[in-house]
Protein backbone atom coordinates (compact mmCIF):
# COMPACT_ATOMS: atom_id res chain seq x y z
CA UNK A 1 0.00 0.00 0.00
CA UNK A 2 1.44 3.38 -0.98
CA UNK A 3 1.88 5.97 1.73
CA UNK A 4 0.13 9.29 1.45
CA UNK A 5 2.04 12.41 0.46
CA UNK A 6 1.81 13.64 4.06
CA UNK A 7 3.60 10.57 5.45
CA UNK A 8 6.36 10.69 2.81
CA UNK A 9 7.16 14.40 3.08
CA UNK A 10 7.80 14.84 6.81
CA UNK A 11 9.87 17.87 7.69
CA UNK A 12 10.01 16.84 11.38
CA UNK A 13 9.79 13.51 13.19
CA UNK A 14 9.93 13.12 16.98
CA UNK A 15 10.26 9.41 17.78
CA UNK A 16 8.65 7.58 20.69
CA UNK A 17 12.06 7.58 22.44
CA UNK A 18 12.17 11.41 22.59
CA UNK A 19 10.96 13.94 25.14
CA UNK A 20 10.94 17.61 24.15
CA UNK A 21 9.86 20.78 25.99
CA UNK A 22 9.57 24.23 24.45
CA UNK A 23 8.26 25.91 21.32
CA UNK A 24 8.05 23.93 18.09
CA UNK A 25 7.66 25.82 14.79
CA UNK A 26 7.43 23.87 11.54
CA UNK A 27 6.42 24.09 7.90
CA UNK A 28 5.31 21.11 5.83
CA UNK A 29 4.37 18.03 7.85
CA UNK A 30 5.47 17.02 11.34
CA UNK A 31 4.89 13.76 13.20
CA UNK A 32 5.22 13.36 16.94
CA UNK A 33 5.34 9.87 18.45
CA UNK A 34 7.13 10.87 21.66
CA UNK A 35 6.39 13.30 24.48
CA UNK A 36 6.14 17.04 23.93
CA UNK A 37 5.24 19.88 26.26
CA UNK A 38 4.94 23.55 25.32
CA UNK A 39 3.65 25.25 22.18
CA UNK A 40 3.35 24.00 18.59
CA UNK A 41 2.95 26.34 15.60
CA UNK A 42 2.79 24.81 12.15
CA UNK A 43 2.27 25.95 8.59
CA UNK A 44 1.18 22.46 7.53
CA UNK A 45 -0.01 19.16 8.99
CA UNK A 46 0.71 17.90 12.50
CA UNK A 47 0.39 14.13 12.94
CA UNK A 48 0.16 12.90 16.54
CA UNK A 49 1.01 9.19 16.67
CA UNK A 50 -0.85 6.66 18.83
CA UNK A 51 1.90 6.55 21.50
CA UNK A 52 2.46 10.33 21.67
CA UNK A 53 1.76 12.32 24.83
CA UNK A 54 1.42 16.05 24.18
CA UNK A 55 0.66 18.91 26.57
CA UNK A 56 0.63 21.98 24.36
CA UNK A 57 -1.25 24.80 22.73
CA UNK A 58 -1.39 23.86 19.05
CA UNK A 59 -1.92 26.04 15.96
CA UNK A 60 -1.57 24.48 12.49
CA UNK A 61 -3.38 24.07 9.18
CA UNK A 62 -4.35 20.44 9.86
CA UNK A 63 -4.03 18.43 13.08
CA UNK A 64 -4.51 14.64 13.06
CA UNK A 65 -4.53 13.04 16.52
CA UNK A 66 -4.17 9.35 17.34
CA UNK A 67 -2.40 9.82 20.70
CA UNK A 68 -3.01 11.76 23.92
CA UNK A 69 -3.24 15.55 23.73
CA UNK A 70 -3.98 18.03 26.51
CA UNK A 71 -4.31 21.63 25.32
CA UNK A 72 -6.25 23.89 23.02
CA UNK A 73 -6.04 23.38 19.26
CA UNK A 74 -6.69 25.86 16.48
CA UNK A 75 -6.56 24.62 12.88
CA UNK A 76 -7.20 26.73 9.79
CA UNK A 77 -8.28 23.69 7.71
CA UNK A 78 -9.25 20.65 9.83
CA UNK A 79 -8.86 18.62 12.99
CA UNK A 80 -9.15 14.82 12.92
CA UNK A 81 -9.37 12.71 16.06
CA UNK A 82 -8.68 9.06 15.25
CA UNK A 83 -8.97 5.94 17.40
CA UNK A 84 -7.33 5.51 19.97
CA UNK A 85 -6.94 9.30 20.29
CA UNK A 86 -7.70 11.27 23.45
CA UNK A 87 -8.08 15.04 23.53
CA UNK A 88 -8.69 17.25 26.54
CA UNK A 89 -8.97 20.85 25.40
CA UNK A 90 -10.94 23.24 23.23
CA UNK A 91 -10.79 22.99 19.46
CA UNK A 92 -11.44 25.51 16.70
CA UNK A 93 -11.49 24.58 13.01
CA UNK A 94 -13.79 24.84 9.99
CA UNK A 95 -13.88 21.02 9.72
CA UNK A 96 -13.75 18.53 12.62
CA UNK A 97 -13.81 14.75 12.24
CA UNK A 98 -13.95 12.22 15.10
CA UNK A 99 -13.82 8.44 14.83
CA UNK A 100 -16.05 6.27 16.97
CA UNK A 101 -14.30 5.37 20.21
CA UNK A 102 -12.17 8.49 20.67
CA UNK A 103 -12.27 10.49 23.89
CA UNK A 104 -12.88 14.25 23.64
CA UNK A 105 -13.38 16.57 26.59
CA UNK A 106 -13.72 20.23 25.72
CA UNK A 107 -15.56 22.71 23.55
CA UNK A 108 -15.69 22.71 19.76
CA UNK A 109 -16.10 25.82 17.62
CA UNK A 110 -16.54 25.45 13.88
CA UNK A 111 -16.50 28.34 11.44
CA UNK A 112 -15.57 28.76 7.79
CA UNK A 113 -11.84 29.47 7.35
CA UNK A 114 -12.54 33.08 6.37
CA UNK A 115 -14.27 33.58 9.76
CA UNK A 116 -11.40 32.13 11.80
CA UNK A 117 -9.81 34.64 14.18
CA UNK A 118 -6.80 36.37 12.68
CA UNK A 119 -3.70 37.07 14.78
CA UNK A 120 -3.50 40.65 15.99
CA UNK A 121 -0.22 42.54 16.15
CA UNK A 122 -0.12 45.42 18.59
CA UNK A 123 2.31 48.21 17.89
CA UNK A 124 3.30 50.53 20.68
CA UNK A 125 4.50 53.99 19.81
CA UNK A 126 7.10 55.80 21.84
CA UNK A 127 6.45 59.25 23.23
CA UNK A 128 8.04 62.18 21.44
N, C-alpha and C positions, 0 to 999 in steps of 0.2 A: 504494500500500500504506500503510495507516495505521500510525503509529508506536505503540509500546507506551506505556503510562502512564509507565513509568520514563523513557523517552527524552524525553517531553514535559514532565515535572515536575522538571527538574534544578534543584537549589538551588545548585549550584556547577559551573562548567565551567572547566577549565584547558586552554587551547588548545595546539596543537603548537608554537607560537612562544614558550611560557612555560617558565621554569625557576624552581622554588620550593624553598626549603629551610626546614625547621622542623616545627612541629606543626600538623596540619590536623584540625579538629573540624568535623563537619557533621551535619545532620539531613536527612532526605529522601533525594534521590539526588544523587550527585556523579559527574562524568565527568572523567577526566584523560587528555589526549592529549599532554601535554608531558612535561617531566622534573620529578620530585619526589624529594626526599631528606629523610628524617626519620621522622615518626610520623604515622599516620592513624588517627583514631578516628571512627567513624560510627554514627549511629542509623538507618541505612537502607542503601541499595544503593550500592556503589562500582563504577563501570564504568571499566575500564582499556582505553583505545583501542589499536588495533594499532600505533601509532607511539610510544606512551608508554614511558618508561624510568623505573622507580620503584625506589628503594632505601629501603625503609621497613618498619617493623613495622606491621602493619595489623590493626585490630579493627573489625568492622562486622557488620551483620545478614547481608548478602549481598555477595559479592565476585565480579565477573565480569571475567575477565582475557583480553584479546586481545593485549596488549603484553608487554614484558619487566619482570618483577618479581624483585627480590632482597630477601628478608626473610621473616620468619615471618608467617603469616596465621591469625587466629582469627575465625570467623564463627559467629554464633548460629543461622543458618538454613541457608546453603549457600555453597559455593564452586564456581564454574564456570571451567574453563580451556578457552578456545576457540582454534581455529587462527587465527592463527599464534603463539599465546601461548607464553611461556617463563616458568617459575617455578623459582627456586632458593631453597628455604627449606622449613620445616616448616609443615604446614597442619593445622588442627583445625576440624571442622565436623560436624554431624549428617548432612549430605548433600554429597557431592563428585561432580562430573561433569567428565569430561575427554574432549574430542574427539580423534579419531584424528589423529596428526601433531603434537600439542603436545609440548613438552619440559618434564619435571618432574623435578627433582632435590631430594629431601628425604624427610621422613617424613610419613605421613598418619595422623591419629588421628580416628576417627569414633565419635561417641557421641550418643545422643538428647539433644536440647536441654536437658532437665531434668538431665542428667548433666554438662553443660559446666561447667568450673570457674567459680566466681563470684569477682568481685573481692573482695579482703579489705582492710578498712580497719583500720589499727592506730592505736590511741589511746594516747598516752603521758600518764601522769599525773605531775603535778609533786609534789615532796616537800613535806610540810607542816611 
